[in-house]
């Protein structure tokens, strides 16, 4: 498809700079594909909208403090970094560094935490590849592994459009608050490897999940570690020419068993798989053809590009946020609900002043 088909008119004042309070008070635009209808609700209304036996599939990955404030002592200058993906060992990462060409192999940069403190943690630049530095972390006197180091000296990796909107509106936020807000309530610390949140899941509260469970609407967890490539804009005319990023995912034996249990219910139209977020869709739709007959977990990686014409195997309904124009995430949504209905939906969301992007409102496509 032509990338221009993923454009839409947008008002930048709609970018949300903080989540709804409480989370499930966010607005929910409900789209019924069969009827072509659009309804305005709130996320907490999921208890009324979904049916008994419907099953949420959620991404329980956890977000690293992957944004870095770096200081070059030798040249008395500051810069910023963003983790992309781990390297050959736990302390080696590919890192985007602002003004990357101004640095050299072997440069040693100090990390400053969100309050400007230096704990002695450092990042040494090893070599550059086409778009990033290969770099190695070393811990200061406080010690600990890479996860501990990043909790101590890293910053919450909020998307650039939130940071820009805050700057334009002269808003200031505490990074510790963002650390709590930019994480789902079901995120697993043992799965802390994402550099961006699976943001559709940010709308859930423990109370809402319990209310859904009380109505026989369960939740099954999978894991897909979100990479910085999720923010990569599509800068080619034909979407098929876009180089997709690769992300690792795990679908456990319990999750596969849930898919097997749901198969006959879905065939009888008495249950639906409700994918919470595009990352969950990417994991489910990347499963191998023999997934439902396997007795072991699926641990793999995917660079799947889901665009109009895609045949969905596991996704019956989609809960998702509103996405950037000209993005692969928007192409996925267009593939699921149809481009014409998606354009109408987005025009409605803009007109009705829904809050957009990571901290924004949500849509449910049935």
The 8 nearest C-alpha neighbors of each residue, nearest first, counted from 0:
[[1, 238, 237, 2, 239, 4, 307, 306],
 [0, 2, 237, 3, 4, 236, 238, 5],
 [1, 3, 4, 236, 238, 237, 5, 325],
 [2, 4, 5, 1, 6, 325, 236, 237],
 [3, 5, 2, 6, 1, 0, 325, 7],
 [6, 4, 325, 3, 2, 324, 7, 329],
 [7, 5, 324, 3, 4, 325, 8, 2],
 [6, 8, 9, 324, 5, 342, 345, 346],
 [9, 7, 6, 10, 346, 349, 324, 345],
 [10, 8, 7, 11, 349, 13, 324, 346],
 [9, 11, 12, 13, 8, 349, 14, 352],
 [12, 10, 13, 14, 9, 164, 355, 15],
 [11, 13, 10, 14, 164, 15, 354, 9],
 [12, 14, 354, 11, 355, 10, 15, 352],
 [15, 13, 355, 12, 11, 354, 356, 16],
 [16, 14, 359, 358, 354, 17, 355, 13],
 [15, 17, 161, 165, 358, 14, 164, 18],
 [18, 16, 358, 15, 19, 359, 180, 177],
 [19, 17, 358, 359, 20, 22, 16, 15],
 [18, 20, 22, 25, 21, 24, 17, 23],
 [21, 19, 22, 24, 18, 23, 25, 17],
 [20, 22, 24, 19, 23, 25, 204, 18],
 [21, 23, 202, 19, 20, 24, 25, 203],
 [22, 24, 42, 43, 202, 25, 21, 203],
 [25, 23, 22, 21, 41, 19, 42, 20],
 [26, 24, 360, 23, 19, 41, 42, 22],
 [25, 27, 41, 360, 40, 42, 361, 24],
 [28, 26, 41, 40, 361, 362, 42, 29],
 [27, 29, 362, 39, 38, 40, 363, 361],
 [30, 28, 363, 38, 37, 362, 27, 364],
 [31, 29, 37, 364, 36, 363, 365, 32],
 [30, 32, 365, 36, 35, 34, 33, 364],
 [33, 31, 35, 34, 365, 30, 336, 364],
 [32, 34, 31, 35, 36, 365, 30, 336],
 [35, 33, 36, 32, 31, 30, 37, 365],
 [34, 36, 32, 31, 33, 37, 30, 340],
 [37, 35, 31, 34, 30, 38, 32, 33],
 [36, 38, 30, 29, 31, 28, 35, 39],
 [39, 37, 29, 28, 40, 30, 36, 27],
 [38, 40, 28, 27, 29, 37, 41, 26],
 [39, 41, 27, 26, 28, 38, 44, 42],
 [42, 40, 26, 27, 44, 43, 25, 24],
 [43, 41, 23, 44, 27, 25, 45, 26],
 [42, 44, 23, 45, 41, 24, 207, 46],
 [45, 43, 46, 42, 47, 41, 48, 40],
 [46, 44, 48, 47, 43, 49, 42, 211],
 [45, 47, 44, 211, 48, 49, 43, 210],
 [48, 46, 45, 44, 49, 50, 43, 211],
 [47, 49, 45, 46, 44, 50, 29, 40],
 [50, 48, 45, 47, 46, 53, 51, 216],
 [51, 49, 53, 52, 48, 216, 47, 270],
 [50, 52, 215, 216, 53, 214, 49, 270],
 [53, 51, 270, 216, 215, 54, 50, 269],
 [54, 52, 271, 270, 216, 51, 50, 272],
 [53, 55, 217, 272, 216, 218, 273, 52],
 [54, 56, 218, 273, 274, 217, 219, 272],
 [55, 57, 219, 274, 218, 220, 275, 273],
 [58, 56, 220, 275, 221, 59, 219, 55],
 [57, 59, 222, 221, 60, 279, 220, 223],
 [60, 58, 186, 222, 187, 185, 220, 57],
 [61, 59, 190, 222, 186, 58, 224, 191],
 [60, 62, 191, 186, 190, 187, 193, 188],
 [63, 61, 193, 191, 194, 196, 192, 195],
 [64, 62, 65, 194, 193, 191, 192, 61],
 [65, 63, 155, 153, 154, 149, 66, 150],
 [64, 66, 63, 82, 156, 194, 81, 153],
 [67, 65, 81, 156, 154, 80, 153, 64],
 [66, 68, 80, 153, 79, 154, 81, 69],
 [67, 69, 79, 111, 110, 78, 80, 70],
 [70, 68, 110, 78, 79, 109, 77, 108],
 [69, 71, 77, 109, 108, 76, 72, 78],
 [70, 72, 108, 76, 73, 75, 74, 77],
 [71, 73, 75, 74, 70, 76, 108, 109],
 [72, 74, 71, 75, 76, 107, 106, 108],
 [73, 75, 72, 76, 71, 70, 77, 102],
 [76, 74, 72, 71, 73, 77, 70, 108],
 [77, 75, 71, 74, 70, 72, 78, 73],
 [78, 76, 70, 69, 71, 75, 79, 68],
 [77, 79, 69, 97, 70, 68, 76, 80],
 [80, 78, 68, 97, 69, 67, 96, 81],
 [79, 81, 96, 67, 95, 66, 97, 94],
 [82, 80, 66, 95, 94, 65, 67, 83],
 [81, 83, 94, 65, 84, 93, 95, 66],
 [84, 82, 93, 94, 227, 226, 81, 95],
 [83, 85, 93, 92, 82, 86, 226, 94],
 [86, 84, 92, 91, 93, 89, 87, 83],
 [85, 87, 92, 91, 88, 93, 84, 89],
 [86, 88, 91, 85, 89, 92, 90, 133],
 [89, 87, 91, 86, 90, 85, 92, 135],
 [88, 90, 91, 145, 85, 87, 86, 92],
 [91, 89, 136, 135, 88, 145, 92, 137],
 [90, 92, 135, 86, 88, 134, 89, 85],
 [93, 91, 85, 86, 134, 84, 133, 94],
 [92, 94, 133, 83, 84, 132, 131, 82],
 [95, 93, 82, 132, 83, 131, 81, 92],
 [94, 96, 131, 81, 80, 132, 82, 97],
 [97, 95, 80, 99, 79, 94, 98, 81],
 [96, 98, 99, 79, 78, 80, 95, 100],
 [99, 97, 100, 101, 96, 78, 102, 79],
 [98, 100, 96, 97, 101, 102, 95, 131],
 [101, 99, 102, 98, 103, 97, 96, 127],
 [102, 100, 99, 98, 103, 97, 96, 78],
 [103, 101, 100, 99, 106, 104, 98, 124],
 [102, 104, 106, 105, 101, 124, 100, 126],
 [105, 103, 125, 126, 124, 106, 102, 127],
 [104, 106, 124, 125, 123, 103, 107, 126],
 [107, 105, 124, 104, 123, 103, 108, 102],
 [106, 108, 123, 122, 105, 124, 121, 109],
 [109, 107, 71, 122, 70, 121, 69, 123],
 [108, 110, 121, 70, 69, 120, 122, 71],
 [111, 109, 69, 121, 120, 68, 152, 117],
 [110, 112, 117, 115, 116, 68, 152, 69],
 [111, 113, 152, 115, 116, 114, 153, 110],
 [112, 114, 115, 154, 174, 111, 153, 152],
 [113, 115, 112, 116, 111, 174, 173, 117],
 [116, 114, 111, 112, 113, 117, 68, 110],
 [115, 117, 111, 112, 114, 118, 113, 152],
 [116, 118, 111, 119, 110, 112, 115, 109],
 [119, 117, 120, 139, 116, 152, 111, 140],
 [118, 120, 139, 117, 121, 140, 138, 109],
 [121, 119, 139, 138, 118, 110, 137, 109],
 [122, 120, 109, 137, 108, 110, 136, 119],
 [121, 123, 136, 108, 135, 107, 137, 109],
 [124, 122, 107, 135, 134, 106, 105, 108],
 [123, 125, 134, 105, 106, 104, 126, 133],
 [126, 124, 104, 134, 105, 133, 123, 132],
 [127, 125, 104, 133, 132, 124, 128, 134],
 [128, 126, 132, 131, 133, 129, 125, 130],
 [127, 129, 131, 130, 132, 126, 133, 93],
 [128, 130, 131, 127, 132, 126, 133, 95],
 [131, 129, 128, 95, 132, 127, 99, 94],
 [132, 130, 95, 94, 128, 127, 93, 129],
 [133, 131, 127, 94, 93, 126, 134, 128],
 [132, 134, 93, 126, 125, 92, 127, 124],
 [135, 133, 124, 125, 123, 92, 91, 132],
 [134, 136, 91, 123, 90, 122, 92, 124],
 [137, 135, 122, 90, 121, 123, 91, 138],
 [136, 138, 121, 120, 122, 135, 139, 90],
 [139, 137, 120, 142, 121, 148, 136, 119],
 [138, 140, 119, 120, 141, 142, 118, 137],
 [139, 141, 142, 119, 138, 118, 120, 143],
 [142, 140, 139, 143, 138, 118, 119, 148],
 [141, 143, 138, 140, 139, 144, 148, 147],
 [144, 142, 147, 148, 141, 145, 138, 146],
 [145, 143, 147, 146, 148, 142, 138, 90],
 [144, 146, 148, 147, 90, 149, 89, 143],
 [145, 147, 149, 148, 144, 150, 63, 143],
 [148, 146, 150, 144, 145, 143, 149, 151],
 [149, 147, 145, 151, 146, 150, 152, 144],
 [148, 150, 153, 152, 146, 151, 147, 64],
 [151, 149, 147, 148, 153, 152, 64, 146],
 [150, 152, 148, 149, 153, 147, 112, 118],
 [153, 151, 112, 149, 150, 111, 148, 110],
 [154, 152, 149, 64, 67, 112, 150, 66],
 [153, 155, 64, 66, 113, 67, 156, 65],
 [154, 156, 64, 178, 157, 66, 65, 174],
 [157, 155, 66, 65, 64, 154, 158, 194],
 [156, 158, 155, 159, 161, 162, 195, 181],
 [157, 159, 160, 161, 156, 162, 195, 357],
 [158, 160, 162, 161, 163, 157, 164, 156],
 [159, 161, 163, 162, 158, 164, 14, 157],
 [162, 160, 164, 163, 159, 16, 158, 165],
 [161, 163, 159, 165, 160, 164, 166, 158],
 [164, 162, 166, 160, 165, 161, 159, 167],
 [163, 165, 167, 161, 166, 162, 160, 168],
 [166, 164, 170, 168, 162, 163, 167, 169],
 [165, 167, 169, 163, 164, 168, 170, 162],
 [166, 168, 164, 165, 169, 163, 170, 162],
 [169, 167, 165, 166, 170, 164, 163, 171],
 [170, 168, 166, 167, 165, 171, 164, 163],
 [171, 169, 165, 168, 166, 172, 167, 164],
 [170, 172, 169, 165, 173, 166, 168, 174],
 [173, 171, 174, 170, 176, 177, 165, 175],
 [172, 174, 176, 175, 177, 171, 113, 178],
 [173, 175, 177, 176, 178, 113, 172, 155],
 [174, 176, 178, 177, 173, 179, 113, 155],
 [177, 175, 179, 178, 174, 173, 180, 172],
 [178, 176, 180, 174, 179, 175, 181, 155],
 [179, 177, 175, 176, 181, 155, 180, 174],
 [178, 180, 176, 177, 181, 182, 175, 183],
 [179, 181, 177, 182, 178, 176, 18, 183],
 [182, 180, 178, 177, 179, 196, 183, 201],
 [181, 183, 180, 179, 196, 184, 62, 201],
 [184, 182, 201, 186, 185, 200, 181, 203],
 [183, 185, 186, 204, 182, 205, 203, 201],
 [184, 186, 183, 59, 187, 205, 182, 58],
 [187, 185, 59, 61, 183, 60, 184, 188],
 [188, 186, 190, 189, 61, 59, 60, 185],
 [187, 189, 191, 190, 61, 186, 60, 62],
 [188, 190, 187, 191, 61, 60, 192, 186],
 [191, 189, 60, 187, 188, 61, 192, 59],
 [192, 190, 61, 188, 62, 189, 63, 60],
 [191, 193, 63, 224, 190, 62, 61, 194],
 [194, 192, 62, 225, 224, 195, 63, 61],
 [193, 195, 226, 65, 62, 63, 225, 227],
 [196, 194, 193, 225, 62, 156, 226, 227],
 [195, 197, 198, 62, 182, 181, 193, 225],
 [198, 196, 199, 200, 276, 278, 195, 58],
 [197, 199, 196, 200, 201, 357, 276, 320],
 [200, 198, 276, 319, 201, 320, 197, 275],
 [199, 201, 198, 202, 183, 203, 197, 275],
 [200, 202, 183, 198, 199, 203, 182, 22],
 [203, 201, 22, 23, 200, 199, 204, 25],
 [204, 202, 201, 23, 200, 22, 207, 205],
 [203, 205, 207, 206, 208, 184, 23, 22],
 [204, 206, 208, 207, 209, 203, 184, 185],
 [205, 207, 209, 204, 208, 210, 203, 211],
 [208, 206, 210, 204, 209, 205, 211, 203],
 [209, 207, 211, 205, 210, 206, 212, 204],
 [208, 210, 212, 206, 211, 207, 213, 205],
 [211, 209, 207, 213, 212, 208, 206, 214],
 [210, 212, 216, 208, 214, 209, 213, 46],
 [211, 213, 216, 209, 215, 217, 214, 210],
 [214, 212, 210, 211, 215, 209, 216, 208],
 [213, 215, 211, 212, 216, 51, 210, 46],
 [216, 214, 51, 212, 213, 52, 217, 211],
 [217, 215, 212, 211, 53, 51, 214, 54],
 [216, 218, 54, 212, 215, 55, 219, 211],
 [217, 219, 55, 56, 54, 220, 57, 216],
 [218, 220, 56, 55, 254, 57, 217, 221],
 [221, 219, 57, 56, 58, 59, 218, 254],
 [220, 222, 250, 58, 57, 249, 59, 254],
 [223, 221, 58, 249, 60, 248, 59, 224],
 [222, 224, 248, 247, 225, 60, 58, 282],
 [225, 223, 193, 247, 192, 60, 246, 248],
 [224, 226, 193, 195, 194, 223, 246, 227],
 [227, 225, 228, 194, 229, 193, 246, 83],
 [226, 228, 229, 83, 230, 194, 195, 225],
 [227, 229, 231, 230, 226, 244, 243, 245],
 [228, 230, 227, 231, 226, 225, 244, 328],
 [231, 229, 228, 227, 232, 158, 326, 226],
 [230, 232, 228, 229, 233, 227, 326, 244],
 [233, 231, 326, 234, 230, 325, 327, 229],
 [232, 234, 326, 235, 325, 241, 231, 327],
 [233, 235, 232, 236, 241, 325, 2, 238],
 [236, 234, 237, 233, 241, 240, 238, 2],
 [235, 237, 2, 1, 238, 234, 3, 240],
 [236, 238, 1, 239, 2, 235, 240, 0],
 [239, 237, 240, 241, 2, 0, 1, 236],
 [238, 240, 237, 241, 0, 242, 304, 1],
 [241, 239, 238, 237, 242, 235, 236, 243],
 [240, 242, 238, 239, 243, 233, 235, 237],
 [243, 241, 240, 244, 239, 233, 302, 238],
 [244, 242, 302, 241, 245, 304, 303, 228],
 [243, 245, 228, 302, 242, 246, 229, 226],
 [244, 246, 302, 301, 300, 243, 247, 226],
 [247, 245, 300, 301, 224, 226, 225, 248],
 [248, 246, 300, 299, 224, 223, 301, 245],
 [247, 249, 223, 222, 299, 300, 298, 282],
 [248, 250, 298, 222, 297, 251, 221, 223],
 [251, 249, 221, 297, 296, 254, 222, 255],
 [252, 250, 296, 254, 253, 249, 255, 297],
 [251, 253, 296, 255, 254, 295, 256, 294],
 [254, 252, 256, 251, 255, 257, 250, 219],
 [253, 255, 257, 251, 256, 252, 250, 219],
 [256, 254, 252, 258, 257, 253, 291, 251],
 [257, 255, 253, 259, 254, 258, 252, 260],
 [256, 258, 254, 260, 255, 259, 261, 253],
 [257, 259, 255, 261, 256, 260, 262, 254],
 [260, 258, 256, 262, 257, 261, 291, 255],
 [261, 259, 257, 258, 262, 256, 263, 264],
 [260, 262, 264, 258, 259, 263, 265, 257],
 [261, 263, 265, 259, 264, 260, 258, 266],
 [264, 262, 266, 265, 261, 267, 260, 259],
 [265, 263, 267, 261, 269, 270, 266, 262],
 [266, 264, 268, 270, 262, 267, 263, 269],
 [265, 267, 263, 264, 268, 262, 269, 270],
 [266, 268, 264, 265, 269, 263, 270, 262],
 [269, 267, 265, 266, 270, 264, 271, 263],
 [270, 268, 264, 267, 265, 271, 52, 266],
 [271, 269, 53, 265, 52, 264, 268, 261],
 [272, 270, 53, 315, 265, 273, 54, 316],
 [271, 273, 54, 315, 314, 55, 53, 274],
 [274, 272, 316, 55, 317, 54, 315, 271],
 [275, 273, 317, 56, 279, 276, 55, 280],
 [276, 274, 318, 57, 56, 199, 317, 279],
 [277, 275, 319, 199, 278, 279, 318, 274],
 [276, 278, 280, 279, 281, 319, 328, 275],
 [279, 277, 281, 280, 276, 282, 223, 197],
 [280, 278, 282, 277, 281, 276, 58, 274],
 [279, 281, 277, 283, 278, 282, 284, 274],
 [280, 282, 278, 279, 284, 283, 285, 277],
 [283, 281, 279, 285, 280, 284, 248, 278],
 [284, 282, 280, 285, 286, 281, 279, 313],
 [283, 285, 281, 286, 282, 280, 312, 313],
 [286, 284, 282, 283, 281, 287, 301, 303],
 [285, 287, 284, 283, 290, 288, 282, 297],
 [288, 286, 290, 289, 285, 297, 284, 291],
 [287, 289, 290, 286, 291, 285, 292, 284],
 [290, 288, 287, 292, 291, 293, 286, 294],
 [291, 289, 287, 293, 292, 288, 286, 255],
 [292, 290, 293, 289, 259, 255, 258, 256],
 [293, 291, 290, 289, 294, 259, 255, 288],
 [294, 292, 290, 295, 291, 289, 296, 255],
 [293, 295, 252, 292, 296, 291, 255, 290],
 [296, 294, 293, 252, 297, 251, 255, 290],
 [297, 295, 251, 252, 250, 298, 294, 249],
 [296, 298, 250, 249, 299, 251, 295, 286],
 [299, 297, 249, 248, 296, 250, 300, 247],
 [300, 298, 248, 247, 297, 249, 301, 246],
 [301, 299, 247, 246, 248, 245, 302, 298],
 [300, 302, 245, 246, 303, 247, 285, 299],
 [301, 303, 245, 243, 244, 304, 246, 300],
 [302, 304, 301, 305, 285, 281, 243, 245],
 [305, 303, 306, 302, 243, 327, 331, 239],
 [306, 304, 331, 309, 303, 330, 334, 307],
 [305, 307, 330, 334, 331, 309, 308, 304],
 [308, 306, 334, 309, 333, 330, 305, 337],
 [307, 309, 306, 334, 310, 305, 335, 337],
 [308, 310, 307, 306, 305, 311, 334, 335],
 [311, 309, 312, 308, 334, 307, 335, 305],
 [310, 312, 313, 314, 309, 284, 335, 315],
 [313, 311, 314, 284, 310, 283, 315, 286],
 [312, 314, 311, 315, 283, 284, 272, 280],
 [313, 315, 272, 316, 311, 274, 312, 273],
 [316, 314, 272, 271, 273, 313, 317, 365],
 [315, 317, 273, 365, 364, 314, 274, 272],
 [318, 316, 274, 364, 273, 363, 275, 319],
 [319, 317, 363, 275, 276, 362, 274, 364],
 [318, 320, 276, 199, 362, 361, 317, 275],
 [319, 321, 361, 199, 362, 356, 360, 322],
 [320, 322, 356, 355, 361, 319, 323, 360],
 [323, 321, 356, 329, 320, 328, 324, 355],
 [322, 324, 326, 325, 329, 321, 356, 328],
 [325, 323, 6, 326, 5, 7, 322, 329],
 [324, 326, 5, 6, 233, 2, 323, 232],
 [327, 325, 328, 329, 324, 233, 323, 232],
 [326, 328, 330, 329, 331, 325, 233, 304],
 [329, 327, 331, 326, 330, 332, 322, 277],
 [328, 330, 332, 326, 331, 327, 322, 333],
 [329, 331, 327, 306, 333, 328, 332, 334],
 [332, 330, 305, 334, 328, 306, 329, 333],
 [331, 333, 329, 335, 334, 330, 336, 328],
 [334, 332, 338, 330, 337, 331, 336, 335],
 [333, 335, 307, 306, 331, 332, 337, 336],
 [334, 336, 332, 333, 337, 331, 307, 311],
 [337, 335, 333, 334, 332, 32, 341, 340],
 [336, 338, 333, 340, 334, 339, 335, 341],
 [337, 339, 333, 341, 340, 342, 336, 334],
 [338, 340, 342, 341, 337, 343, 333, 336],
 [341, 339, 343, 342, 338, 337, 344, 336],
 [340, 342, 344, 338, 343, 339, 333, 337],
 [343, 341, 345, 339, 344, 340, 346, 338],
 [342, 344, 340, 346, 341, 345, 347, 339],
 [345, 343, 341, 347, 342, 346, 340, 348],
 [344, 346, 348, 342, 347, 343, 341, 349],
 [345, 347, 343, 349, 344, 348, 350, 342],
 [346, 348, 350, 344, 345, 349, 351, 343],
 [347, 349, 345, 351, 353, 346, 350, 352],
 [350, 348, 352, 346, 347, 351, 353, 345],
 [349, 351, 347, 352, 348, 346, 353, 345],
 [352, 350, 348, 349, 353, 347, 346, 354],
 [353, 351, 349, 350, 348, 354, 13, 347],
 [352, 354, 348, 351, 349, 360, 355, 13],
 [355, 353, 359, 360, 13, 15, 14, 352],
 [354, 356, 359, 14, 321, 13, 15, 360],
 [357, 355, 359, 321, 322, 358, 320, 14],
 [356, 358, 198, 359, 320, 355, 15, 158],
 [359, 357, 18, 15, 17, 356, 16, 360],
 [360, 358, 355, 354, 15, 356, 357, 18],
 [359, 361, 354, 26, 25, 320, 355, 353],
 [362, 360, 320, 27, 319, 26, 28, 321],
 [363, 361, 28, 27, 319, 29, 318, 320],
 [362, 364, 318, 29, 317, 30, 28, 365],
 [365, 363, 30, 317, 316, 29, 31, 318],
 [364, 316, 31, 32, 30, 363, 317, 315]]
